[in-house]
Amino acid sequence: MDHEHVIGKYIHTVLETGHPPASVYSFAKELEISEREFFEHFASFDALEAHLWKRVVTDAIAAVEHSEEWGGFSAQQKLLTFCYALCDRILDQRSFFLSRFPRLPKGDKPHRSLCGMRQVFTEFAERVLDSGKESGEVACRGTLTQAYPLGLFGHLLSVIEFNLEDTSTRFERTDAYIEKSVRLAFDVIGTQAVDSAFDLFRFLSGRSWGPSNQA
């Protein structure tokens, strides 16, 4: 049984039923394979989903880093480009993300299924930040600087959640949120935070989560 076929069938089952299969046994039976064959691919359904969240970030990183323009971008432009690319990839499987992406109350640690995603993103963020240090965009603040990659991962989760809750035409509000929040992030890790913080606050204060928001 092909690895991608198992993933595709799992996504199809979730979208058709609204929830994961009842058990590995029932899922394997549906695939006409043994449980052993499933476990040769994934240790659990959580592991399968963790693979999906990690892969969407990995693919977005590969796409932007291999673009011709990448080398000439500032660190801020790199993060902007990545966020736009990620949201574009989410659109390919938006129904599955809406159904299964783990969203937790503010302040809680990310779900364990996001650990792989966190690792590949923070490694990417370190590369972006290193380029920002070389250009002077990113201020070095001793041990605090070490927290920047995880801080940007928190920002990434906020972008994904905003995008999944966005009902505006062509997700225009997501684009605005990405632009304002990335600018604020680089002002915070750079030198100026006040102007961008106010701009983001003004944007969020007019935000409506209702289904009628089409602006």
C-alpha positions in Angstrom: 0.0 0.0 0.0 1.4 3.4 -1.1 2.2 5.9 1.6 0.3 8.7 -0.2 -2.7 6.4 -0.7 -3.0 5.9 3.0 -2.9 9.7 3.6 -5.4 10.4 0.9 -7.8 7.8 2.1 -7.5 9.2 5.7 -8.3 12.7 4.5 -11.2 11.4 2.4 -12.7 9.5 5.4 -12.4 12.5 7.7 -14.1 14.8 5.2 -16.8 12.3 4.4 -17.6 11.4 8.1 -16.6 14.5 9.9 -14.2 12.7 12.2 -11.2 10.2 12.1 -11.9 6.5 11.7 -13.1 4.7 14.8 -9.9 2.6 15.0 -6.9 1.6 13.0 -8.5 -1.8 12.6 -11.6 -0.4 10.9 -9.5 1.9 8.7 -7.2 -0.9 7.7 -10.1 -3.0 6.9 -11.6 -0.3 4.7 -8.2 0.0 2.9 -8.1 -3.8 2.6 -4.7 -4.0 4.3 -3.6 -5.4 7.7 -3.0 -3.3 10.7 0.6 -4.1 10.5 0.7 -2.5 7.0 -0.8 0.7 8.4 1.7 0.8 11.2 4.5 0.5 8.8 3.5 4.0 7.6 2.3 5.7 10.8 2.3 4.9 14.5 -1.2 6.4 15.0 -3.7 8.7 13.4 -2.1 11.6 15.4 1.2 10.7 13.8 -0.4 10.8 10.4 -1.9 14.2 11.0 1.4 15.5 12.5 3.0 14.4 9.2 0.4 16.5 7.3 1.0 19.7 9.3 4.8 19.3 9.0 4.6 18.6 5.3 2.5 21.7 4.4 5.1 23.9 6.2 8.0 22.0 4.7 6.6 22.3 1.1 5.9 26.0 1.6 9.5 26.6 2.8 11.0 24.6 -0.1 8.9 26.6 -2.6 9.9 30.0 -1.3 13.6 29.2 -0.7 14.0 27.9 -4.2 12.5 30.9 -5.9 14.7 33.2 -7.9 13.9 36.3 -5.9 14.6 34.7 -2.5 18.3 35.7 -2.2 17.4 39.4 -2.7 14.7 39.6 -0.1 15.0 41.3 3.3 14.3 39.1 6.3 10.9 40.7 6.7 10.1 40.1 3.0 11.1 36.4 3.5 8.7 35.9 6.3 5.9 37.7 4.5 6.5 35.6 1.4 6.5 32.4 3.4 3.2 33.3 5.2 1.5 34.0 1.9 2.8 30.8 0.4 1.6 28.8 3.4 -1.9 30.2 3.3 -2.0 29.4 -0.4 -1.1 25.8 0.3 -3.7 25.5 3.1 -6.3 26.5 0.5 -5.7 23.2 -1.3 -6.9 21.3 1.8 -8.8 24.0 3.6 -11.7 21.7 4.5 -9.4 19.3 6.3 -7.6 22.1 8.1 -10.9 23.5 9.3 -11.9 20.1 10.6 -8.7 18.9 12.2 -6.1 21.6 12.8 -5.6 21.7 16.6 -6.5 25.1 18.0 -6.1 25.7 21.7 -7.0 28.4 24.2 -4.5 31.3 24.3 -1.5 30.5 26.5 -1.7 26.7 26.1 1.2 24.8 24.6 0.8 23.7 20.9 -0.7 20.3 20.5 1.9 17.5 20.3 0.9 16.9 16.6 2.4 20.3 15.8 5.9 19.4 17.1 7.2 18.4 13.7 5.8 21.5 12.2 7.4 23.6 14.9 10.8 22.1 14.4 10.9 22.7 10.6 9.6 26.2 11.0 11.9 27.3 13.8 14.9 26.0 11.8 13.6 28.1 8.8 13.0 31.1 11.1 16.6 30.8 12.4 17.9 31.1 8.8 15.6 34.1 8.2 16.7 35.8 11.4 20.4 35.1 10.7 20.0 37.0 7.4 18.2 39.8 9.3 21.1 40.0 11.8 23.6 40.4 8.9 21.5 43.2 7.4 20.8 45.0 10.7 17.0 44.3 10.6 17.2 42.1 13.7 18.6 43.4 16.9 20.7 41.0 19.0 19.5 41.1 22.6 21.6 38.3 24.2 19.6 35.4 25.4 16.3 37.0 24.4 17.3 36.6 20.8 17.2 32.8 21.3 13.5 33.1 21.9 12.8 34.8 18.5 12.2 31.6 16.5 9.6 30.2 19.0 8.0 33.7 19.1 7.7 33.6 15.3 6.2 30.1 15.5 3.5 31.5 17.8 2.9 34.2 15.2 2.7 31.4 12.5 -0.1 29.7 14.5 -2.0 33.0 14.8 -1.8 33.4 11.0 -3.2 29.9 10.4 -6.0 30.4 12.9 -6.8 33.9 11.5 -6.9 32.4 8.0 -9.2 29.5 9.0 -11.6 31.9 10.6 -11.5 34.5 7.8 -14.7 34.8 5.8 -13.7 37.8 3.7 -13.6 37.7 -0.1 -10.4 35.9 -1.3 -9.3 36.0 2.3 -8.2 39.6 1.9 -8.3 40.2 5.7 -5.8 37.4 6.1 -3.5 39.2 3.7 -3.9 42.4 5.8 -3.2 40.5 9.0 -0.1 38.9 7.7 1.3 42.2 6.5 0.6 44.1 9.7 1.6 41.3 12.1 4.9 40.6 10.3 5.7 44.3 10.2 5.0 44.4 14.0 7.1 41.3 14.6 10.1 42.8 12.9 9.7 46.1 14.6 9.7 44.3 18.0 12.8 42.3 17.1 14.3 45.4 15.5 14.0 48.8 17.0 10.5 50.3 16.5 7.3 48.7 17.9 4.9 51.5 18.7 3.6 52.5 15.2 3.2 48.9 14.1 1.5 47.8 17.3 -1.0 50.6 17.0 -1.7 49.8 13.4 -2.3 46.1 14.2 -4.5 47.0 17.2 -6.6 49.4 15.0 -7.0 46.6 12.4 -8.0 44.0 15.0 -10.4 46.3 16.8 -12.5 46.4 13.6 -12.4 42.7 13.1 -15.7 40.8 12.9 -15.8 37.1 13.4 -19.4 36.8 12.2 -20.3 34.9 9.0 -21.6 38.0 7.4 -18.1 39.6 7.3 -17.2 40.0 3.6 -15.2 43.2 3.7 
